[in-house]
């Protein structure tokens, strides 16, 4: 299923349903939803207790009859019913009433590169459940490139790396289409898991829960690893008691280097499949990092060293995809050559 820019211009809602966060853009209003893709459910009654930020703080802190669920995994909706309930609760009453009065409402959604037909169908059914009568699908890589203000419609190479929570998507674009692309099953969650394992193996410390982003404990304000040791609080693996340890940053750097290597391999694979002329363009223009995990410490410098190319981080990396999709439905993108869904 391929959406043209003319079809996207008829849409009134753009949705980026990610594994970590859900973002929704409404035509002429901008981003109206930017919340974690998390819901808390009472498994005895099936009642929805909380969604978004309120549900995320419950993760790891709930009694047995309350379960915190994530209906999206790897950019694919794995629980359609829960995803529909989540979206309905994230949208305010005013928008829901407006959509009910519009039986022909159209929506656009970002999907990962190379999405299977089953994943596409799950996305369509999810938006159908909140009132969309027609759903247009757009490749996340193209939407993010547009959101980063990259000249994707020009006959020059543009490389973008979208770092998500579960996966990292890599592509080279030219003339509005994807020349070569690859999806790597490594994202922010894998990086966090590497830090968790490091603390468990070397310091015998378990962190409080999955809602804690352990990597953030090792960051300073400018996105680089702090110079000195950092105090981390958790539970002792042996005694089960609360304990704090001082963690040096260099071992953490080595711990996250292993999963980051998977991203570097994906970038190398995409570059090898590109024509030499496009690779020469990239040597001058560089690589753009986008996605919620683009600020992973060490990622920018590792890519720069491995590729010898300039590496830039988008101004708003976490919302690039939904903002690009919003530009498409607002009609702000030149129609020349642009192919939104190149799967």
DOBA-797742 format. One record per residue (C-alpha): residue number from 1; residue in three letters; x, y, z. Coordinates in steps of 0.02 Angstrom, whole numbers, plus 50000, padded with zeros to 5 digits. Each point is the difference from the previous one (the first is absolute). Layout:
+-----+------+-------+-------+-------+
! seq ! type !    xx !    yy !    zz !
+-----+------+-------+-------+-------+
! NUM !  ALA !     X !     Y !     Z !
...
+-----+------+-------+-------+-------+
//
This chain:
+-----+------+-------+-------+-------+
! seq ! type !    xx !    yy !    zz !
+-----+------+-------+-------+-------+
!   1 !  UNK ! 50000 ! 50000 ! 50000 !
!   2 !  UNK ! 50078 ! 50163 ! 49942 !
!   3 !  UNK ! 49937 ! 50172 ! 50051 !
!   4 !  UNK ! 50026 ! 50150 ! 49886 !
!   5 !  UNK ! 50022 ! 50175 ! 50066 !
!   6 !  UNK ! 49829 ! 50043 ! 49930 !
!   7 !  UNK ! 49923 ! 49862 ! 50106 !
!   8 !  UNK ! 50097 ! 50056 ! 50153 !
!   9 !  UNK ! 49939 ! 50179 ! 49977 !
!  10 !  UNK ! 49822 ! 49935 ! 50028 !
!  11 !  UNK ! 50049 ! 49930 ! 50170 !
!  12 !  UNK ! 49961 ! 50098 ! 50158 !
!  13 !  UNK ! 50102 ! 49897 ! 50125 !
!  14 !  UNK ! 50180 ! 49935 ! 49997 !
!  15 !  UNK ! 50054 ! 49865 ! 50124 !
!  16 !  UNK ! 50171 ! 49935 ! 50049 !
!  17 !  UNK ! 49961 ! 49846 ! 50103 !
!  18 !  UNK ! 50171 ! 49955 ! 50070 !
!  19 !  UNK ! 50055 ! 49869 ! 50123 !
!  20 !  UNK ! 50054 ! 50131 ! 50127 !
!  21 !  UNK ! 49885 ! 50148 ! 49965 !
!  22 !  UNK ! 49842 ! 50040 ! 49902 !
!  23 !  UNK ! 49991 ! 50166 ! 49910 !
!  24 !  UNK ! 49849 ! 50071 ! 49910 !
!  25 !  UNK ! 49994 ! 50151 ! 49885 !
!  26 !  UNK ! 49834 ! 50082 ! 49957 !
!  27 !  UNK ! 49984 ! 50107 ! 49845 !
!  28 !  UNK ! 50009 ! 50187 ! 50037 !
!  29 !  UNK ! 50034 ! 49964 ! 50184 !
!  30 !  UNK ! 50171 ! 49916 ! 50007 !
!  31 !  UNK ! 50053 ! 49863 ! 50120 !
!  32 !  UNK ! 49859 ! 49968 ! 50124 !
!  33 !  UNK ! 50059 ! 49835 ! 50075 !
!  34 !  UNK ! 50176 ! 49953 ! 50055 !
!  35 !  UNK ! 49985 ! 49864 ! 50132 !
!  36 !  UNK ! 50081 ! 49832 ! 50041 !
!  37 !  UNK ! 49920 ! 49852 ! 49911 !
!  38 !  UNK ! 49955 ! 49919 ! 50165 !
!  39 !  UNK ! 49837 ! 49948 ! 50083 !
!  40 !  UNK ! 49960 ! 49932 ! 50172 !
!  41 !  UNK ! 49860 ! 49870 ! 50007 !
!  42 !  UNK ! 49906 ! 49912 ! 50139 !
!  43 !  UNK ! 50014 ! 49818 ! 49943 !
!  44 !  UNK ! 49855 ! 49947 ! 50112 !
!  45 !  UNK ! 49872 ! 50117 ! 49923 !
!  46 !  UNK ! 50086 ! 50052 ! 49838 !
!  47 !  UNK ! 49979 ! 50183 ! 50047 !
!  48 !  UNK ! 50126 ! 50125 ! 49935 !
!  49 !  UNK ! 50076 ! 50090 ! 50150 !
!  50 !  UNK ! 50123 ! 50121 ! 49921 !
!  51 !  UNK ! 50089 ! 50039 ! 49837 !
!  52 !  UNK ! 50153 ! 50098 ! 49947 !
!  53 !  UNK ! 50104 ! 50086 ! 50133 !
!  54 !  UNK ! 49885 ! 49943 ! 50141 !
!  55 !  UNK ! 50018 ! 49818 ! 49948 !
!  56 !  UNK ! 50188 ! 50008 ! 49973 !
!  57 !  UNK ! 50035 ! 50052 ! 50180 !
!  58 !  UNK ! 49905 ! 49844 ! 50056 !
!  59 !  UNK ! 50118 ! 49881 ! 49911 !
!  60 !  UNK ! 50083 ! 49888 ! 50130 !
!  61 !  UNK ! 49895 ! 50072 ! 50141 !
!  62 !  UNK ! 49831 ! 49917 ! 49978 !
!  63 !  UNK ! 49912 ! 49861 ! 50099 !
!  64 !  UNK ! 49968 ! 49832 ! 49917 !
!  65 !  UNK ! 49829 ! 50044 ! 49930 !
!  66 !  UNK ! 50065 ! 50152 ! 49904 !
!  67 !  UNK ! 50107 ! 49975 ! 49846 !
!  68 !  UNK ! 50095 ! 50131 ! 49901 !
!  69 !  UNK ! 49995 ! 49957 ! 49815 !
!  70 !  UNK ! 50082 ! 50069 ! 49843 !
!  71 !  UNK ! 49892 ! 49965 ! 49846 !
!  72 !  UNK ! 50137 ! 50044 ! 49875 !
!  73 !  UNK ! 50161 ! 49903 ! 49975 !
!  74 !  UNK ! 50133 ! 50038 ! 49870 !
!  75 !  UNK ! 49886 ! 50128 ! 49917 !
!  76 !  UNK ! 49863 ! 49869 ! 49976 !
!  77 !  UNK ! 49833 ! 49996 ! 50090 !
!  78 !  UNK ! 49995 ! 49833 ! 50094 !
!  79 !  UNK ! 49838 ! 50033 ! 50096 !
!  80 !  UNK ! 49873 ! 50089 ! 49890 !
!  81 !  UNK ! 49863 ! 50013 ! 50131 !
!  82 !  UNK ! 50116 ! 50074 ! 50131 !
!  83 !  UNK ! 50078 ! 50120 ! 49873 !
!  84 !  UNK ! 49826 ! 50063 ! 49954 !
!  85 !  UNK ! 49954 ! 50026 ! 50182 !
!  86 !  UNK ! 50164 ! 50088 ! 50030 !
!  87 !  UNK ! 49975 ! 50122 ! 49855 !
!  88 !  UNK ! 49819 ! 50035 ! 50047 !
!  89 !  UNK ! 50055 ! 50048 ! 50175 !
!  90 !  UNK ! 50146 ! 50106 ! 49943 !
!  91 !  UNK ! 49889 ! 50106 ! 49887 !
!  92 !  UNK ! 49899 ! 50133 ! 50090 !
!  93 !  UNK ! 49809 ! 50006 ! 49999 !
!  94 !  UNK ! 49993 ! 50149 ! 49881 !
!  95 !  UNK ! 50093 ! 49908 ! 49862 !
!  96 !  UNK ! 49903 ! 49838 ! 50025 !
!  97 !  UNK ! 49834 ! 50092 ! 49979 !
!  98 !  UNK ! 50065 ! 50089 ! 49845 !
!  99 !  UNK ! 50054 ! 49834 ! 49922 !
! 100 !  UNK ! 49831 ! 49919 ! 50035 !
! 101 !  UNK ! 49918 ! 50139 ! 49900 !
! 102 !  UNK ! 50115 ! 49962 ! 49853 !
! 103 !  UNK ! 49958 ! 49826 ! 49934 !
! 104 !  UNK ! 50130 ! 50017 ! 49861 !
! 105 !  UNK ! 50149 ! 50045 ! 50109 !
! 106 !  UNK ! 50167 ! 49948 ! 49927 !
! 107 !  UNK ! 50160 ! 49966 ! 50096 !
! 108 !  UNK ! 50183 ! 49972 ! 49956 !
! 109 !  UNK ! 50119 ! 49890 ! 50099 !
! 110 !  UNK ! 50188 ! 49969 ! 49999 !
! 111 !  UNK ! 50056 ! 49821 ! 49977 !
! 112 !  UNK ! 50176 ! 49927 ! 50011 !
! 113 !  UNK ! 50092 ! 49964 ! 49840 !
! 114 !  UNK ! 49954 ! 49832 ! 49924 !
! 115 !  UNK ! 49844 ! 49973 ! 50108 !
! 116 !  UNK ! 49914 ! 49835 ! 49967 !
! 117 !  UNK ! 49818 ! 50000 ! 49938 !
! 118 !  UNK ! 49942 ! 49935 ! 50169 !
! 119 !  UNK ! 50083 ! 50149 ! 50087 !
! 120 !  UNK ! 49921 ! 50120 ! 49876 !
! 121 !  UNK ! 49830 ! 49923 ! 50030 !
! 122 !  UNK ! 50020 ! 50014 ! 50189 !
! 123 !  UNK ! 50042 ! 50186 ! 49982 !
! 124 !  UNK ! 49848 ! 50030 ! 49890 !
! 125 !  UNK ! 49883 ! 49908 ! 50119 !
! 126 !  UNK ! 50069 ! 50099 ! 50147 !
! 127 !  UNK ! 49959 ! 50167 ! 49919 !
! 128 !  UNK ! 49833 ! 49934 ! 49938 !
! 129 !  UNK ! 49957 ! 49972 ! 50183 !
! 130 !  UNK ! 50018 ! 50185 ! 50041 !
! 131 !  UNK ! 49891 ! 50059 ! 49856 !
! 132 !  UNK ! 50110 ! 50003 ! 49845 !
! 133 !  UNK ! 49907 ! 49939 ! 49846 !
! 134 !  UNK ! 50155 ! 49999 ! 49891 !
! 135 !  UNK ! 50182 ! 49980 ! 50053 !
! 136 !  UNK ! 50150 ! 50051 ! 49895 !
! 137 !  UNK ! 50168 ! 49920 ! 50042 !
! 138 !  UNK ! 50166 ! 50092 ! 49989 !
! 139 !  UNK ! 50175 ! 49932 ! 50023 !
! 140 !  UNK ! 50075 ! 50064 ! 50163 !
! 141 !  UNK ! 50167 ! 50033 ! 49914 !
! 142 !  UNK ! 49922 ! 50117 ! 49873 !
! 143 !  UNK ! 49893 ! 50088 ! 50130 !
! 144 !  UNK ! 50149 ! 50026 ! 50115 !
! 145 !  UNK ! 50107 ! 50067 ! 49858 !
! 146 !  UNK ! 49865 ! 50126 ! 49958 !
! 147 !  UNK ! 49984 ! 50045 ! 50184 !
! 148 !  UNK ! 50188 ! 50033 ! 50007 !
! 149 !  UNK ! 49983 ! 50121 ! 49853 !
! 150 !  UNK ! 50113 ! 49893 ! 49892 !
! 151 !  UNK ! 49988 ! 50033 ! 49811 !
! 152 !  UNK ! 49936 ! 49825 ! 49963 !
! 153 !  UNK ! 49922 ! 50051 ! 49834 !
! 154 !  UNK ! 50168 ! 50055 ! 49926 !
! 155 !  UNK ! 50109 ! 49887 ! 49889 !
! 156 !  UNK ! 50129 ! 49990 ! 50140 !
! 157 !  UNK ! 50031 ! 49872 ! 50135 !
! 158 !  UNK ! 49923 ! 50025 ! 50171 !
! 159 !  UNK ! 50036 ! 49875 ! 50139 !
! 160 !  UNK ! 49893 ! 49987 ! 50156 !
! 161 !  UNK ! 50013 ! 49885 ! 50150 !
! 162 !  UNK ! 49841 ! 49988 ! 50104 !
! 163 !  UNK ! 50043 ! 49930 ! 50171 !
! 164 !  UNK ! 49845 ! 49934 ! 50088 !
! 165 !  UNK ! 49971 ! 49906 ! 50161 !
! 166 !  UNK ! 49999 ! 49827 ! 49921 !
! 167 !  UNK ! 50078 ! 50021 ! 49828 !
! 168 !  UNK ! 50113 ! 50115 ! 49900 !
! 169 !  UNK ! 49952 ! 50039 ! 49820 !
! 170 !  UNK ! 50133 ! 50057 ! 49877 !
! 171 !  UNK ! 49974 ! 50066 ! 49825 !
! 172 !  UNK ! 50075 ! 50098 ! 49857 !
! 173 !  UNK ! 49873 ! 50102 ! 49903 !
! 174 !  UNK ! 50008 ! 50089 ! 49833 !
! 175 !  UNK ! 49863 ! 50078 ! 49893 !
! 176 !  UNK ! 49873 ! 49969 ! 50137 !
! 177 !  UNK ! 50023 ! 49811 ! 50002 !
! 178 !  UNK ! 50101 ! 49876 ! 50102 !
! 179 !  UNK ! 50155 ! 49939 ! 49907 !
! 180 !  UNK ! 50058 ! 49878 ! 50134 !
! 181 !  UNK ! 49938 ! 49967 ! 50176 !
! 182 !  UNK ! 50015 ! 49878 ! 50143 !
! 183 !  UNK ! 49919 ! 49974 ! 50169 !
! 184 !  UNK ! 50113 ! 49946 ! 50145 !
! 185 !  UNK ! 49919 ! 49919 ! 50155 !
! 186 !  UNK ! 50099 ! 50114 ! 50116 !
! 187 !  UNK ! 49930 ! 50155 ! 50084 !
! 188 !  UNK ! 49994 ! 50096 ! 50160 !
! 189 !  UNK ! 49930 ! 49853 ! 50097 !
! 190 !  UNK ! 50148 ! 49890 ! 49951 !
! 191 !  UNK ! 50121 ! 50135 ! 50056 !
! 192 !  UNK ! 49911 ! 50017 ! 50167 !
! 193 !  UNK ! 50000 ! 49811 ! 50020 !
! 194 !  UNK ! 50188 ! 49997 ! 49975 !
! 195 !  UNK ! 50021 ! 50125 ! 50143 !
! 196 !  UNK ! 49882 ! 49900 ! 50111 !
! 197 !  UNK ! 50100 ! 49842 ! 49967 !
! 198 !  UNK ! 50163 ! 50089 ! 50035 !
! 199 !  UNK ! 49938 ! 50060 ! 50170 !
! 200 !  UNK ! 49932 ! 49827 ! 50041 !
! 201 !  UNK ! 50157 ! 49904 ! 49952 !
! 202 !  UNK ! 50135 ! 50119 ! 50061 !
! 203 !  UNK ! 49915 ! 50087 ! 50146 !
! 204 !  UNK ! 49870 ! 49869 ! 50054 !
! 205 !  UNK ! 49868 ! 50135 ! 49988 !
! 206 !  UNK ! 49823 ! 49989 ! 49930 !
! 207 !  UNK ! 49917 ! 50161 ! 49946 !
! 208 !  UNK ! 49824 ! 50043 ! 50063 !
! 209 !  UNK ! 49903 ! 49956 ! 49842 !
! 210 !  UNK ! 49980 ! 50011 ! 49812 !
! 211 !  UNK ! 49928 ! 50175 ! 50014 !
! 212 !  UNK ! 50171 ! 50062 ! 50057 !
! 213 !  UNK ! 50112 ! 50055 ! 49857 !
! 214 !  UNK ! 50167 ! 49949 ! 50075 !
! 215 !  UNK ! 50095 ! 50080 ! 49859 !
! 216 !  UNK ! 49935 ! 50171 ! 50052 !
! 217 !  UNK ! 50087 ! 49982 ! 50167 !
! 218 !  UNK ! 50166 ! 50004 ! 49909 !
! 219 !  UNK ! 49964 ! 50155 ! 49896 !
! 220 !  UNK ! 50044 ! 50181 ! 50024 !
! 221 !  UNK ! 49904 ! 50145 ! 49929 !
! 222 !  UNK ! 50090 ! 50004 ! 49832 !
! 223 !  UNK ! 49971 ! 49816 ! 49959 !
! 224 !  UNK ! 50177 ! 49940 ! 50038 !
! 225 !  UNK ! 50052 ! 49877 ! 50134 !
! 226 !  UNK ! 50047 ! 50088 ! 50160 !
! 227 !  UNK ! 50184 ! 50000 ! 50045 !
! 228 !  UNK ! 49991 ! 49933 ! 50177 !
! 229 !  UNK ! 49910 ! 49855 ! 50083 !
! 230 !  UNK ! 49811 ! 50008 ! 50021 !
! 231 !  UNK ! 49901 ! 49935 ! 50148 !
! 232 !  UNK ! 49866 ! 49874 ! 49951 !
! 233 !  UNK ! 49867 ! 49934 ! 50118 !
! 234 !  UNK ! 49922 ! 49828 ! 49988 !
! 235 !  UNK ! 49975 ! 49832 ! 50086 !
! 236 !  UNK ! 50140 ! 49884 ! 50048 !
! 237 !  UNK ! 49991 ! 49837 ! 49900 !
! 238 !  UNK ! 50053 ! 49892 ! 50148 !
! 239 !  UNK ! 49920 ! 50079 ! 50153 !
! 240 !  UNK ! 49852 ! 50084 ! 49916 !
! 241 !  UNK ! 50032 ! 50158 ! 50100 !
! 242 !  UNK ! 50010 ! 50177 ! 49932 !
! 243 !  UNK ! 50177 ! 50048 ! 49954 !
! 244 !  UNK ! 50092 ! 50134 ! 49902 !
! 245 !  UNK ! 50162 ! 49984 ! 49903 !
! 246 !  UNK ! 50119 ! 50120 ! 49914 !
! 247 !  UNK ! 50010 ! 49956 ! 49815 !
! 248 !  UNK ! 50142 ! 50057 ! 49889 !
! 249 !  UNK ! 49952 ! 50062 ! 49828 !
! 250 !  UNK ! 50136 ! 49911 ! 49898 !
! 251 !  UNK ! 49932 ! 49823 ! 50038 !
! 252 !  UNK ! 49827 ! 50063 ! 49951 !
! 253 !  UNK ! 50072 ! 50064 ! 49837 !
! 254 !  UNK ! 50070 ! 49827 ! 49964 !
! 255 !  UNK ! 49835 ! 49917 ! 50049 !
! 256 !  UNK ! 49898 ! 50100 ! 49875 !
! 257 !  UNK ! 50130 ! 49982 ! 49861 !
! 258 !  UNK ! 49947 ! 49822 ! 49960 !
! 259 !  UNK ! 49818 ! 50036 ! 49951 !
! 260 !  UNK ! 50052 ! 50161 ! 49913 !
! 261 !  UNK ! 50109 ! 49894 ! 49885 !
! 262 !  UNK ! 49841 ! 49927 ! 49925 !
! 263 !  UNK ! 49947 ! 50174 ! 49945 !
! 264 !  UNK ! 50171 ! 50030 ! 49921 !
! 265 !  UNK ! 49987 ! 49836 ! 49905 !
! 266 !  UNK ! 49829 ! 50052 ! 49932 !
! 267 !  UNK ! 50068 ! 50168 ! 49941 !
! 268 !  UNK ! 50144 ! 49913 ! 49912 !
! 269 !  UNK ! 49881 ! 49878 ! 49915 !
! 270 !  UNK ! 49891 ! 50142 ! 49933 !
! 271 !  UNK ! 50149 ! 50099 ! 49935 !
! 272 !  UNK ! 50068 ! 49847 ! 49909 !
! 273 !  UNK ! 49836 ! 49984 ! 49904 !
! 274 !  UNK ! 50001 ! 50182 ! 49941 !
! 275 !  UNK ! 50073 ! 50064 ! 49835 !
! 276 !  UNK ! 50170 ! 50083 ! 50020 !
! 277 !  UNK ! 49932 ! 50171 ! 49948 !
! 278 !  UNK ! 49877 ! 50001 ! 50144 !
! 279 !  UNK ! 50131 ! 49944 ! 50126 !
! 280 !  UNK ! 50111 ! 50144 ! 49939 !
! 281 !  UNK ! 49855 ! 50120 ! 50037 !
! 282 !  UNK ! 49988 ! 49932 ! 50177 !
! 283 !  UNK ! 50185 ! 50031 ! 50029 !
! 284 !  UNK ! 49961 ! 50184 ! 49991 !
! 285 !  UNK ! 49822 ! 50009 ! 50069 !
! 286 !  UNK ! 50018 ! 49869 ! 50135 !
! 287 !  UNK ! 49875 ! 49896 ! 50098 !
! 288 !  UNK ! 49847 ! 50062 ! 50096 !
! 289 !  UNK ! 49951 ! 49916 ! 50163 !
! 290 !  UNK ! 49817 ! 50004 ! 50051 !
! 291 !  UNK ! 49885 ! 49904 ! 50116 !
! 292 !  UNK ! 49979 ! 49998 ! 50188 !
! 293 !  UNK ! 50164 ! 49906 ! 50027 !
! 294 !  UNK ! 50107 ! 50111 ! 49889 !
! 295 !  UNK ! 50079 ! 50078 ! 50155 !
! 296 !  UNK ! 50074 ! 49836 ! 50060 !
! 297 !  UNK ! 50172 ! 50048 ! 50068 !
! 298 !  UNK ! 50141 ! 49948 ! 49886 !
! 299 !  UNK ! 49889 ! 49961 ! 49849 !
! 300 !  UNK ! 50040 ! 50158 ! 49903 !
! 301 !  UNK ! 50188 ! 49987 ! 50028 !
! 302 !  UNK ! 50003 ! 49813 ! 49961 !
! 303 !  UNK ! 49910 ! 50026 ! 49834 !
! 304 !  UNK ! 50115 ! 50145 ! 49956 !
! 305 !  UNK ! 50155 ! 49895 ! 50035 !
! 306 !  UNK ! 49936 ! 49847 ! 49908 !
! 307 !  UNK ! 49941 ! 50091 ! 49843 !
! 308 !  UNK ! 50116 ! 50153 ! 50000 !
! 309 !  UNK ! 49845 ! 50102 ! 49954 !
! 310 !  UNK ! 49923 ! 50149 ! 50088 !
! 311 !  UNK ! 49860 ! 49945 ! 50118 !
! 312 !  UNK ! 49862 ! 50119 ! 50052 !
! 313 !  UNK ! 49860 ! 49981 ! 50128 !
! 314 !  UNK ! 49830 ! 50070 ! 49953 !
! 315 !  UNK ! 49940 ! 50153 ! 50094 !
! 316 !  UNK ! 49851 ! 49903 ! 50070 !
! 317 !  UNK ! 50048 ! 49819 ! 49969 !
! 318 !  UNK ! 49856 ! 49921 ! 50097 !
! 319 !  UNK ! 49860 ! 50085 ! 49900 !
! 320 !  UNK ! 50078 ! 50003 ! 49826 !
! 321 !  UNK ! 49888 ! 49864 ! 49930 !
! 322 !  UNK ! 49833 ! 50070 ! 50058 !
! 323 !  UNK ! 50050 ! 50178 ! 49952 !
! 324 !  UNK ! 50050 ! 49939 ! 49826 !
! 325 !  UNK ! 49836 ! 49908 ! 49983 !
! 326 !  UNK ! 49912 ! 50157 ! 50060 !
! 327 !  UNK ! 50086 ! 50102 ! 49863 !
! 328 !  UNK ! 49937 ! 49873 ! 49873 !
! 329 !  UNK ! 49817 ! 50012 ! 50054 !
! 330 !  UNK ! 50015 ! 50190 ! 50009 !
! 331 !  UNK ! 50061 ! 50004 ! 49820 !
! 332 !  UNK ! 50170 ! 50077 ! 50042 !
! 333 !  UNK ! 50100 ! 49870 ! 49901 !
! 334 !  UNK ! 50041 ! 50017 ! 49816 !
! 335 !  UNK ! 49911 ! 49864 ! 49902 !
! 336 !  UNK ! 50147 ! 49973 ! 49881 !
! 337 !  UNK ! 50054 ! 49817 ! 50004 !
! 338 !  UNK ! 49956 ! 49971 ! 50184 !
! 339 !  UNK ! 49945 ! 49822 ! 50034 !
! 340 !  UNK ! 49940 ! 49990 ! 50181 !
! 341 !  UNK ! 49989 ! 49810 ! 50014 !
! 342 !  UNK ! 50146 ! 49911 ! 49918 !
! 343 !  UNK ! 49982 ! 49829 ! 50077 !
+-----+------+-------+-------+-------+
//
